[in-house]
Protein backbone atom coordinates (compact mmCIF):
# COMPACT_ATOMS: atom_id res chain seq x y z
CA UNK A 1 0.00 0.00 0.00
CA UNK A 2 1.27 3.49 -0.84
CA UNK A 3 0.35 6.72 0.90
CA UNK A 4 0.84 10.24 -0.44
CA UNK A 5 2.29 9.07 -3.79
CA UNK A 6 2.20 12.55 -5.29
CA UNK A 7 4.05 14.01 -2.30
CA UNK A 8 6.48 11.08 -2.23
CA UNK A 9 7.32 11.54 -5.90
CA UNK A 10 8.00 15.23 -5.30
CA UNK A 11 10.27 14.40 -2.34
CA UNK A 12 11.92 11.72 -4.47
CA UNK A 13 12.77 14.33 -7.11
CA UNK A 14 14.24 16.54 -4.39
CA UNK A 15 16.31 13.63 -3.08
CA UNK A 16 17.58 12.81 -6.57
CA UNK A 17 18.57 16.44 -7.13
CA UNK A 18 20.39 16.40 -3.79
CA UNK A 19 22.11 13.19 -4.83
CA UNK A 20 23.26 14.76 -8.12
CA UNK A 21 24.53 17.92 -6.43
CA UNK A 22 26.00 16.53 -3.18
CA UNK A 23 26.08 12.78 -2.67
CA UNK A 24 27.21 11.58 -6.11
CA UNK A 25 30.23 13.96 -6.31
CA UNK A 26 31.21 13.01 -2.74
CA UNK A 27 30.89 9.32 -3.59
CA UNK A 28 33.05 9.72 -6.70
CA UNK A 29 35.69 11.54 -4.66
CA UNK A 30 35.48 8.87 -1.97
CA UNK A 31 36.07 6.15 -4.58
CA UNK A 32 39.30 7.88 -5.61
CA UNK A 33 40.76 7.56 -2.12
CA UNK A 34 43.51 4.95 -1.62
CA UNK A 35 41.89 1.56 -1.06
CA UNK A 36 43.44 1.24 2.42
CA UNK A 37 41.81 4.51 3.57
CA UNK A 38 38.47 3.66 1.98
CA UNK A 39 38.50 0.16 3.44
CA UNK A 40 39.45 1.44 6.88
CA UNK A 41 36.70 4.06 6.86
CA UNK A 42 34.14 1.51 5.73
CA UNK A 43 35.25 -0.92 8.44
CA UNK A 44 35.09 1.81 11.09
CA UNK A 45 31.53 2.91 10.28
CA UNK A 46 30.40 -0.70 9.86
CA UNK A 47 31.83 -1.58 13.27
CA UNK A 48 29.91 1.25 14.94
CA UNK A 49 26.80 0.20 13.01
CA UNK A 50 27.10 -3.26 14.57
CA UNK A 51 26.16 -1.72 17.94
CA UNK A 52 22.53 -1.22 16.88
CA UNK A 53 22.31 -4.93 16.07
CA UNK A 54 23.09 -5.97 19.66
CA UNK A 55 19.85 -4.77 21.33
CA UNK A 56 17.84 -5.90 18.31
CA UNK A 57 19.36 -9.38 18.51
CA UNK A 58 18.23 -9.48 22.15
CA UNK A 59 14.72 -8.27 21.27
CA UNK A 60 14.50 -10.93 18.55
CA UNK A 61 15.81 -13.64 20.87
CA UNK A 62 18.49 -14.38 18.30
CA UNK A 63 21.39 -15.38 20.54
CA UNK A 64 23.52 -16.81 17.75
CA UNK A 65 23.59 -13.45 15.98
CA UNK A 66 23.99 -11.71 19.33
CA UNK A 67 27.22 -13.64 19.80
CA UNK A 68 28.40 -12.64 16.33
CA UNK A 69 27.54 -8.97 16.95
CA UNK A 70 29.15 -8.72 20.38
CA UNK A 71 32.17 -10.76 19.34
CA UNK A 72 32.69 -8.83 16.13
CA UNK A 73 32.47 -5.45 17.85
CA UNK A 74 34.79 -6.52 20.67
CA UNK A 75 37.42 -7.99 18.36
CA UNK A 76 37.36 -5.20 15.79
CA UNK A 77 37.37 -2.43 18.40
CA UNK A 78 40.41 -3.90 20.18
CA UNK A 79 42.52 -6.02 17.84
CA UNK A 80 41.08 -4.20 14.83
CA UNK A 81 42.19 -0.78 16.13
CA UNK A 82 38.81 0.86 16.81
CA UNK A 83 37.29 -0.96 13.86
CA UNK A 84 39.58 0.31 11.10
CA UNK A 85 40.59 -3.31 10.53
CA UNK A 86 38.22 -6.27 10.34
CA UNK A 87 39.92 -9.29 11.92
CA UNK A 88 36.55 -10.53 13.21
CA UNK A 89 35.50 -11.55 9.71
CA UNK A 90 38.67 -13.58 9.29
CA UNK A 91 37.85 -15.68 12.35
CA UNK A 92 34.28 -16.30 11.18
CA UNK A 93 32.32 -13.59 12.98
CA UNK A 94 29.77 -12.20 10.53
CA UNK A 95 26.99 -10.21 12.24
CA UNK A 96 23.85 -9.34 10.31
CA UNK A 97 22.81 -5.70 10.50
CA UNK A 98 19.55 -5.57 12.45
CA UNK A 99 17.34 -2.57 13.23
CA UNK A 100 14.04 -1.95 15.00
CA UNK A 101 12.12 -2.06 11.71
CA UNK A 102 13.37 -5.62 11.16
CA UNK A 103 12.63 -6.51 14.77
CA UNK A 104 9.05 -5.25 14.43
CA UNK A 105 8.72 -7.22 11.20
CA UNK A 106 9.98 -10.38 12.91
CA UNK A 107 7.14 -9.96 15.44
CA UNK A 108 4.63 -9.85 12.61
CA UNK A 109 4.10 -6.10 12.38
CA UNK A 110 3.09 -5.24 8.82
CA UNK A 111 4.89 -2.70 6.67
CA UNK A 112 2.05 -0.19 6.62
CA UNK A 113 2.01 2.43 3.91
CA UNK A 114 5.05 3.22 1.77
CA UNK A 115 6.33 6.77 1.38
CA UNK A 116 9.55 8.75 0.84
CA UNK A 117 11.26 10.94 3.41
CA UNK A 118 13.48 13.94 2.60
CA UNK A 119 17.16 12.90 2.54
CA UNK A 120 16.44 9.57 4.29
CA UNK A 121 14.63 8.22 1.25
CA UNK A 122 12.22 5.26 0.94
CA UNK A 123 10.52 3.94 4.06
CA UNK A 124 7.28 2.50 5.39
CA UNK A 125 5.15 3.28 8.42
CA UNK A 126 6.84 0.41 10.28
CA UNK A 127 10.37 1.35 9.24
CA UNK A 128 9.92 5.06 9.93
CA UNK A 129 8.83 4.17 13.48
CA UNK A 130 11.89 1.94 13.60
CA UNK A 131 14.18 4.82 12.59
CA UNK A 132 12.85 6.85 15.52
CA UNK A 133 13.10 3.97 18.00
CA UNK A 134 16.60 3.03 16.80
CA UNK A 135 17.98 6.22 18.34
CA UNK A 136 16.69 5.15 21.77
CA UNK A 137 18.30 1.70 21.78
CA UNK A 138 21.44 2.43 19.74
CA UNK A 139 24.40 2.51 22.19
CA UNK A 140 26.33 4.85 19.88
CA UNK A 141 23.41 7.29 19.81
CA UNK A 142 23.29 7.26 23.59
CA UNK A 143 27.00 8.00 23.92
CA UNK A 144 26.83 10.88 21.43
CA UNK A 145 23.30 12.33 21.32
CA UNK A 146 22.33 11.65 24.94
CA UNK A 147 25.62 11.85 26.80
CA UNK A 148 24.42 14.85 28.83
CA UNK A 149 21.26 13.03 29.94
CA UNK A 150 23.19 9.89 30.86
CA UNK A 151 26.45 11.18 32.29
CA UNK A 152 25.84 14.87 33.01
CA UNK A 153 28.37 15.77 30.32
CA UNK A 154 27.94 17.64 27.08
CA UNK A 155 27.31 15.21 24.25
CA UNK A 156 28.65 15.66 20.75
CA UNK A 157 25.87 15.06 18.23
CA UNK A 158 28.30 15.93 15.44
CA UNK A 159 30.01 12.57 15.98
CA UNK A 160 26.72 10.72 15.43
CA UNK A 161 25.70 12.59 12.30
CA UNK A 162 29.23 12.51 10.87
CA UNK A 163 29.32 8.72 11.10
CA UNK A 164 25.83 8.45 9.59
CA UNK A 165 26.82 10.74 6.71
CA UNK A 166 30.05 8.81 6.10
CA UNK A 167 28.08 5.55 6.09
CA UNK A 168 25.71 6.96 3.44
CA UNK A 169 28.62 8.12 1.27
CA UNK A 170 30.34 4.75 1.63
CA UNK A 171 27.14 2.96 0.57
CA UNK A 172 26.63 5.33 -2.37
CA UNK A 173 30.23 4.85 -3.48
CA UNK A 174 30.04 1.05 -3.31
CA UNK A 175 26.88 1.10 -5.42
CA UNK A 176 27.87 3.78 -7.92
CA UNK A 177 27.70 1.46 -10.93
CA UNK A 178 24.37 -0.01 -9.80
CA UNK A 179 22.86 3.46 -9.37
CA UNK A 180 23.99 4.55 -12.83
CA UNK A 181 22.66 1.36 -14.42
CA UNK A 182 19.32 1.69 -12.65
CA UNK A 183 18.94 5.34 -13.67
CA UNK A 184 19.79 4.49 -17.27
CA UNK A 185 17.57 1.42 -17.66
CA UNK A 186 14.53 2.23 -15.50
CA UNK A 187 11.42 3.54 -17.23
CA UNK A 188 10.14 4.72 -13.83
CA UNK A 189 13.04 5.09 -11.40
CA UNK A 190 10.69 5.89 -8.52
CA UNK A 191 8.82 2.60 -8.91
CA UNK A 192 12.04 0.63 -9.43
CA UNK A 193 13.61 1.91 -6.22
CA UNK A 194 10.36 1.33 -4.35
CA UNK A 195 10.31 -2.30 -5.48
CA UNK A 196 13.98 -2.80 -4.57
CA UNK A 197 13.52 -1.24 -1.14
CA UNK A 198 10.45 -3.30 -0.22
CA UNK A 199 12.01 -6.53 -1.48
CA UNK A 200 15.25 -5.90 0.39
CA UNK A 201 13.41 -5.19 3.65
CA UNK A 202 11.27 -8.31 3.22
CA UNK A 203 14.38 -10.43 2.63
CA UNK A 204 16.11 -9.02 5.71
CA UNK A 205 13.10 -9.76 7.91
CA UNK A 206 12.83 -13.30 6.51
CA UNK A 207 16.51 -13.84 7.27
CA UNK A 208 15.98 -12.54 10.82
CA UNK A 209 13.07 -14.93 11.35
CA UNK A 210 15.04 -17.82 9.81
CA UNK A 211 18.01 -17.12 12.09
CA UNK A 212 15.64 -17.04 15.09
CA UNK A 213 14.05 -20.35 14.08
CA UNK A 214 17.46 -21.95 13.55
CA UNK A 215 18.59 -20.72 16.96
CA UNK A 216 15.53 -22.01 18.80
CA UNK A 217 15.66 -25.26 16.84
CA UNK A 218 19.25 -25.87 17.89
CA UNK A 219 18.36 -25.17 21.53
CA UNK A 220 15.46 -27.62 21.43
CA UNK A 221 17.48 -30.45 19.87
C-alpha positions, 0 to 999 in steps of 0.5 A: 500500500502506498500513501501520499504518492504525489508528495512522495514523488515530489520528495523523491525528485528533491532527493535525486537532485540532492544526490546529483549535487552533493552525494554523487560527487562526494561518492566519486571523490570517496572512490578515488581515495587509496583503497586502504583509507576507503576500506578502513573508513568503511570498516570503522563505520560498519563496526559502529553500526554493529552496535545497533544490532546488539539490542535488536538481537536481544529483542529478537531472541536471536542469541547466535547473531547476538554472539556474532555482533558482540564478538565482532564489535569486541574484536574489531574495536580492540585487535582491529584498532577501533574498527579500522581493521576487520579481523573478526571476519577472518575468524568467522564472525559475521553479524547481520545488521539488524534494526528496529524495523526488522525486529518489528517485522519479525514480530509480525508487524506489517509494513504499513504504507510506503512513502519517501522521506526527505534525505532519508529516502524510501521507508514505510510506516513500520520502518519510519517508526523503527528509525525513531526507535533506533535512536533510543536503543542504539548505544552509539546514539546514547553516547553521542546524542544523549551523553548529557542526559546519561552522564551529566556531560555535554554530548557531541551530536556531530560525531553521530551525524558525521558517522551516519553521513560517512556511512551513506557516502560509503554505501553510495560509493560502493553502489555507484555502478548499480545506481547509474545502471538503474537510472539508465535502464529504468522507465520509472526510477521511482517505482524501481527503487520502491520495489527494490527497497520493499524486497530488500526489507522483506528479505532481511526480515525473513533472514531474521526470522530464519536465524531465530528459528534456527537458533531455537531449533538448535536449543530444542534439539 
